[in-house]
Every structure is written in structure tokens, then in C-alpha cells.
Amino acid sequence: MKYFVKKIITLIMTLFLVSVAAFLAFQVIPGDVVTSILGTEAPPEREEQLREELGLNKPPVVRYMRWASGVIKGDFGRSYRYSKNMNEMMPVKELIGDKLPVTLWLAALSLILIVLVSIPLGVLWARSTNRFVDAALNCITQVSMAVPSFFLGVLVTYLFGIVFHLFAPGGYISYHDNFKGFLGYLLFPALSIAIPKIAMTARFLRNSMLTEMKSDYVRTAYSKGCSKRRVMYGHVLRNAMMPVVTFLGMIIAEIVAGSIVVEQVFGLPGIGRLLISSINTRDFPVTEILILYITFVVIFVYFLVDILYRVIDPRISEK
Amino acid sequence: MIKIENLSVAFDGTEVVKNVNLEITDGEILGIVGESGSGKSVTALTLMGLVSETAEVTSGRIVVDDCVLREAGKPVDKKLYRTMQGDNMSMIFQEPMTSLNPTQKVGKQVGEMLKLHTVLTKEEIKAKVLETFEAVGLRNPELVYNCYPHQLSGGMRQRVMIAMAVILHPDLVVADEPTTALDVSIQNQIVALLKDINTKENNSMIFITHDLNLARRICDRVAVMKDGRIVELGATEDIFLRPQESYTKNLMEAVPSRLKRRVSAMKNADNKEPIVQVKDLSVFYEDRGSNPFAKKVRKCIVKNATFDIYKGESLGLVGESGCGKTTLSKAILGMNMITTGEVIQTTVRPQMIFQDPYSSLNPSKTIGWLLQEPLRARGILDPSQKMTKADMEAAAYEMLKRVGLEEKYFTRKPSQLSGGQRQRISIGQALITRPGLIVADEPVSALDVTVQAQIMELMQNLQQEMELSYLFISHDINVVYKMCDRIMVMKEGQILEIGETEEIFAHPQNEYTQTLFRDSL
């Protein structure tokens, strides 16, 4: 219980510090949202008026306080750039709420692919004594790790979209319209995200298992008359998973935070694209919330990893 | 009956076991003694079928009850081995902490033996495990059953290992240095337990050890191994009292023993000049766990220590692990800790020699660089003592000679040196700033007996030449007996007794001292 309270306090402190840092960054970076909305030719009166409307004429401290108190109350503010209709700007909540499911589903699918493929692959690889299997896997994973994801995206689009017609490239299906179709479309971007990570995780697990195989307790297990299979699954796997869990945690954080490039390549309306465009247009309210979201996800995933770690390794919860 | 006939084992073409013949009869304890690298472990692991797959049996065979288990030139019958391992022969390893799976409860790990070799139900397995736990002297077996290895003490873990090894009543138990990682008093309990099991079960046992005193106490017969060969094999008392081979004689000579007379390094005992005075010293650790807001908890590690170390003497410090020996020595060295009381030093900063020469030397530097490092550090701390590069090099060469190594070692890396040579370098590092006091923390514990004897001799010679004082920390009472003029006994942070070596051995005042000395005999 104490542990959870501690974690939550850390989470809140981190979110606060990150929000201040992001706010300050926006003060420092060159560029002005007013000029970016109205262009350089606008009359000064109009600029002044817009500044007033957006609350930009107030000192930074006041602006931050106003924004922060809104966020605490659940009001995330309105976008500077996206409008809902003629005379109303789009609330950040609605803007992100629309795009978040896309990113989250993409992340979930990628993660499922990674875990389902990499763990059995890593174990089989560690078990194999065949030199050719070893060399082949070594080569394949090496290449998969090296290929940049945008190129992999193009490759997947070409192979599955154009050659095999398994999906229509560029034909994004909204989850409002057809959820099954949406998932079917997402499978391919998820694949381009997952392939390099699968290669990394499988390699990592294999090395971890081979290291564990040299431990004293493995020798003990053999001395009892355990078969190699039993030693691998009964003794080594759980110990070997410990570093892999940390590694997977880092990967999850990276994916959930938005696979920007892959979203671009497959034309997905996720938050990765939104983040880029909002930074470009100095859309402060949107950027700030997105940064907080990413921070939250990273911390939360590490928290989950921490718990998982305790489940796997009984030595940790003792301390 | 187990027969090892003309067995040779090679790794990458180099034979590490050469033409070994051994016969183990029912009910006997056969000791295999020898220094590290003598092939004693490889012989046992080959017998058990646990030697790594890169090892090749180049000649001979292993026969267990007329069944040929392994023969040169024939592939290993893993299936046959698996039925024998655990059931007919089992093994106890040196390090019970790492030899148990850290993520599995010990009850399940012991139960796995029964799961593999019997058809008992879950409940029957548990009952049998609890019964065996009780038999190996684990109090509260029910509680131990659900513990993970890290929740048990070293002695308890080794008892769990023993329970695992004997639960199926095998014909042969191989114990590979089963007590080396344990404290002296626990060592004795474990040895007594093994002997007890041997008497009750009438099984055979192979007892591998580098500790000759231990072998003498437990074994019926002893085989002495050197460079992969058995040099001598015979009844224990014959080997110890009437060794035939010169190697065995040397080995027996090197064993530190209380039966041999001690030569004190103190020349004139009247003229005692204290080099370090410790007055009412208490040492604390502050700990607040992982919570940055929690109040610090002060733990007293050393309580009110008062003693002097005289010029030119060796003061032995003995006690079990965790008694505060190392903490006390660090406080004398001035390594930042919270202390009360006084430590008055009359010479330059004391230096330290560590236990493990393998890990205490930076592997990426040359010996020359390592020897000069204390001089460089001193030059930075105190610019007036700064030396030129040539001077430092000359000092390093001189020190190399002093510790008995040739000049060619100057440019080598630690990995190219043997354990004894590395410990010589550690000694050289400690001496190069010419301190009056050296704190030696188990300096010979990681070394083989013959090397141990050489290092102790070197330390004694250097003491004479340079008028050094030693604070000599060791858990090996016999080593302390050989090295030290006075002995200080510690328990739970307190100094129980301090006195002249001969005197304290002859008439230990304290009960704890008495048991400690008796246990180490």
C-alpha cells in the first residue's frame, strides 16, 4: 500500500515538472502562434485582438497557473488551430479523444505481436543446437533490427497491400464505422512496428537464457536428472525473463507514446501526427497535453514493469 | 560399487584429468584433495555426467554396479544418466546460494527430485520433503518449505541442498567443497551432518576439498590429485602421517596447523610502541531504506572497541562473518563512516590488502600502472608528495622485486598472472607508499595451500624488512595462529578477548572463543 502511495506521489511530481518544462520550452522557442495563424501581413490591431482572445498578453506565470488549474479541473483548454465550427475552437479533449484510440489500438496490436512472436522465438533459438538455424536467425534478426521503420512500412505496404491485396494502402477505416475493418487495417502498421522489436526481444531473450544456462542452479537441476527441456522451461525461463521484462517495458513506452513515422506512412490519424503538427503551428494547449500524456504513459508502464518484476523475482519485494 | 578406470578428460585437446583410477566401496567416504586446477572437480563432474559438453573423455570408463555409464569413444547415454542422476548418485555443491534456483521455493526444488524419479502424489511428495528437512536438521520444516533460497541462511541453504541430495537415498553422494562458503561453526555442523548421514544410510561419499584438515577429519581414504593425476591414494592417517610422494609431503608441510611451532616476528617484546591507538571506538551505519523521507536508522556495527596495535606486530582479528571485522578495519583506515571515539595514528595512512586478488585489481591496466596508482593518488591528495614519472616507475620496479616478481611482469595485465602472483601485486600496492600499518582482510583465503604458505612467508619477510605492523583479518584460525603475535576475537560488534597468541590458544577465557577454537581443530 505504502508502495502505491509512493509511486503515485512520484507520478504527480513528475507530471508537474514536465508540464513546467514544456511550458518554458514554449516560451523559449522562436515563433509566435499569432503570426502563424494570421500570417505576417495581418494588421497590428487584429494581432492584438487575437492575443487578447487567447490570453497571450498576460505574464507567463499567470498563463501557466490558469492553464494548470484548468487541467486539474479536467478542462484541457482549446486548441489554437483546430476549430470545431465557425465561431468555436476545438477543445483539446475532443481533439485528442478522437485520435488516442487509434494510437492505443496500434500500440496494443504491436505489443501482442511482439510478445506472441518474440518469446517463443527466443526460447526456441536458445534451445536449438543446429548451427544453420542459429546462423539464419542471427542474420534475419540482424537485418530486421537495422531496417528503419518507415522503409519497413513501405515494404509492408507493397508486399501485403499491392502484391497480396490483403489491405488497401491509404484506405484507413475509422473505428466508428467498422471496428473489425479498423483492426484489420491496423495489423499492417503494427507489423512494421513489431518486426524490429521482435528481432531485438528474441535476441535479448536468447542471450539472457544462454547466460542463465551457465548458472550453478542449472547444474543442480541437471544433477537431479532433469532433461534439457525441463531445465529450460522449469528453471531457466523465469530467471531469464527478468531483464527481458525491463526491455519490453522500454519498448511499450516507446510504442504507446506514438509511432510517429509509422502513422505517417500508413496515413493513420493518431496522436503522433497530431503532435508534430501542433508543435509546428505552436498550438500550445495541444502540445502540452500530449507531452503530459506521453510522460504519464512512460511512468505508468514502468510502474507495471516494476510490479511484474516483483511477481517474477521473489527477491525484490523483500527489500 | 563405483569404478573409475583409467579415466582421462580433455578440454579442447588439453587433458585436465589423466589416467585416473578410483574405486569407491559401499559405505566409505573417499576424499579427493588437491589444489585448484588439479582436476578433482572435473573428475567428479565427469562421474556425475555433469561436465560441460565441450569436455571429451579420451580414455577409460566409468562403471557403476557392472553398468558401464560412460566409456571413451562412445557417445554419452543421456537417458541412462538421467535415470541415475539424483536416484543412484547425487551431488552437493559449494555455493548453496547460487546452486539453488532463486525464483523457486526450496520445497518445490527438493520435491522435484521425487517428481522426476518416483510416482508419488503431490501430498506424498510434500510429506517426504518435510520429513527429509527434519532429518537434515532444519527446524520448522513447514516454514522452510515455502521459503525462497534468499530467505534462508547459508547453513540452512546447504542443509536444503543436502536434503535434496539424500532424499532418494542414493548409493553415492558427491560433495564438492560443501563447506568452503560457510562460517567455521556452521562448517562443523554440516560436516557432522554428512558424516551422520553416511553412517545411517551406509552410502558412499566422495568428499572433494582443498582443506586438508577437513579431509583428515571426515574421510576414510584420501586421494591426492595434482595436474590431473592421482599422486597418492591411501588410508587417511597414512597419507597425513606417512606421505610417500614428495608432492604430498610438500602439501602437508604447507597446511597451517597448530601442531607446528610458531615463530614470532616481534623481536623484543618489552619495547612496545603503539602505532595505532583505538580508544572507545564505535562505528555506525545510517540507513533509511529506499524511502527518502523516512528517518535514518542508526545501526551500531562495532561497539566500544579499545585496543592498540604495536610497531612490528601482527594482530589477528577473528570472528564469524557479519561480526564487524571489516567495518572495524575500515574505520581504522579512515574510510568515511560515522564513528564515535578515537583512532590515533602515528604513521602514514594505513593501506589494505584484499581477499580476492582476481576482482580487486583493475583488469584493463598493467601491473606497472597498478603499482604506481597509490603514489599518484597520494600526489593528488598532497601536492608536496608529488613524484616524477621516472621516480614512480623506479619505485614500482623496486616493489616488484620486493614482492618476488621479475621485471617482465611490469607491462603485463592482471589476467596474465596467477592468483598468488596477483596477491603479491596487491601487497606491493599496499606497501608502495611505505605505511606503518597494513590491514589485510582475508589475504590468503582465496589461495591454494602451497600458495597460501608462500604469501604468508612473503608477508612475514616484508614485516621484518620494513618494520611493518599487520592487522590480519581471517576466519581461518590456523592461519591466524601461524601469522599473528596477538589475537583479538570479535562477536556481534564487540571485542570479546585480546591476548598473546600462545596464551589465548592455551587458555581461552571466553566461552565463544573456546568453541571457535575447538571448531577449527
Interface residues (C-beta under 8 A of the other chain):
Chain A: K6 S215 D216 Y217 R219 T220 A221 Y222 S223 K224 G225 C226 S227 G234 H235 R238 N239 I312 D313 P314 R315 E318 K319
Chain B: M48 G49 L50 K78 Y81 R82 T83 M84 Q85 G86 D87 S90 M91 F93 E95 T98 S99 L100 N101 P102 T103 Q104 E112 M113 L116 H117 Y148 H150 Q151 M161 M164 G289 S290 N291
